[in-house]
Amino acid sequence: MRIAALLLIAGMPAAAADSWTVALDEAARVASVMVDGDLCQRIVTPRAWEYMFQENPRDRFLSSDNYDVDDQAFLAVKKTLIRIGRLVPFPADANLWLPVPGHPDKIHVTIRNAHELSQFWPWGALYQEMPAPMKTVLETGRRITVTAKPGWISVLSPVHNSLGDIVGLVEVAAQRTPDAHANVK
């Protein structure tokens, strides 16, 4: 009864109140508090953002070859995300997604983690069209549970900077029947 009440308060339907969803939602709640949005904003360098959309017919890997990060910020956030993924009693990942500056309809998976679990990331993509649930989280600041892919659960949670602005989101994701080879290409 208590779990169903908590889920209804969080906007999650009572039918989704299973132990996996509850655990992932709690981890996502923790992520919203523990992930440092100021550090997240420093991860991708200005040069990497600049090259992300550049194409060169003689160098098809131009944007990926010129992708770099602020190592200190990257490692600090990645360690936090790894710990968040370990809050649940089953394999799960906490991934960081950042909106692409100057491209409000695009999002970038900035940090993926140990199991390469994500309902949203197409393998190899530097950026992609922003899925509607991610846009909702960035606009409203509410956590959202997504079960669009059969067997998958992702809870999306906002990341705030020290000014209180939403600067990104964390996807805490798990696959009910993990396939060790399907997620790593």
PENOR-V268559 format. One record per backbone hydrogen bond with DSSP energy under -0.5 kcal/mol. NH is the residue of the N-H (numbers start at 1). CO is the residue of the C=O. E is the energy in kcal/mol with one decimal. If there is no record, write none. Layout:
NH_CO_E / NH_CO_E
//
This chain:
5_1_-2.1 / 6_2_-2.4 / 7_3_-2.4 / 8_4_-2.2 / 9_5_-2.1 / 10_6_-2.0 / 11_8_-1.1 / 12_7_-3.5 / 16_13_-1.7 / 17_14_-1.9 / 18_16_-2.4 / 22_18_-2.4 / 23_19_-2.3 / 24_20_-2.6 / 25_21_-2.5 / 26_22_-2.2 / 27_23_-2.2 / 28_24_-2.3 / 29_25_-2.1 / 30_26_-2.2 / 31_27_-2.3 / 32_28_-1.9 / 33_29_-0.9 / 33_30_-0.8 / 34_30_-2.8 / 35_31_-2.4 / 37_35_-0.8 / 37_160_-1.6 / 40_36_-2.2 / 41_37_-2.0 / 42_38_-0.6 / 42_39_-1.2 / 43_39_-0.7 / 43_40_-1.0 / 44_40_-0.6 / 45_68_-1.6 / 49_45_-2.2 / 50_46_-2.4 / 51_47_-2.4 / 52_48_-1.4 / 53_50_-0.6 / 54_51_-1.5 / 59_56_-1.4 / 62_59_-1.7 / 65_61_-3.0 / 66_62_-1.3 / 67_64_-1.3 / 68_66_-0.6 / 70_43_-2.6 / 71_69_-0.9 / 74_70_-2.8 / 75_71_-2.8 / 76_72_-2.0 / 77_73_-2.3 / 78_74_-2.9 / 79_75_-2.4 / 80_76_-1.6 / 81_77_-2.6 / 82_78_-2.5 / 83_79_-2.1 / 84_80_-2.2 / 85_81_-2.3 / 86_82_-1.0 / 87_84_-1.7 / 88_85_-0.7 / 93_173_-2.3 / 95_93_-0.6 / 95_171_-2.8 / 96_111_-2.0 / 97_169_-2.9 / 98_108_-2.7 / 100_103_-0.5 / 100_106_-1.7 / 101_99_-0.6 / 103_100_-2.2 / 106_103_-2.3 / 107_128_-2.4 / 108_98_-2.7 / 110_96_-2.2 / 110_108_-0.9 / 111_96_-1.6 / 116_113_-2.2 / 118_116_-0.5 / 122_120_-0.5 / 123_121_-0.6 / 125_122_-2.2 / 128_107_-2.0 / 130_105_-2.7 / 131_129_-0.5 / 134_131_-0.5 / 135_131_-2.0 / 136_132_-2.3 / 137_133_-2.0 / 138_134_-2.5 / 139_135_-2.0 / 140_136_-2.8 / 141_137_-2.5 / 144_156_-2.1 / 146_154_-3.6 / 152_149_-2.2 / 153_174_-2.4 / 154_146_-2.3 / 155_172_-2.3 / 156_144_-3.2 / 156_154_-0.5 / 157_170_-2.4 / 159_168_-2.3 / 161_165_-2.2 / 164_161_-1.9 / 167_159_-2.6 / 167_165_-0.7 / 168_159_-1.1 / 169_97_-2.4 / 170_157_-2.9 / 171_95_-2.5 / 172_155_-2.6 / 172_170_-0.6 / 173_93_-2.9 / 173_171_-0.7 / 174_153_-2.3 / 176_151_-3.3 / 178_175_-0.5 / 178_176_-0.5 / 180_178_-0.6 / 182_179_-0.8 / 183_179_-0.9 / 185_183_-0.6
//
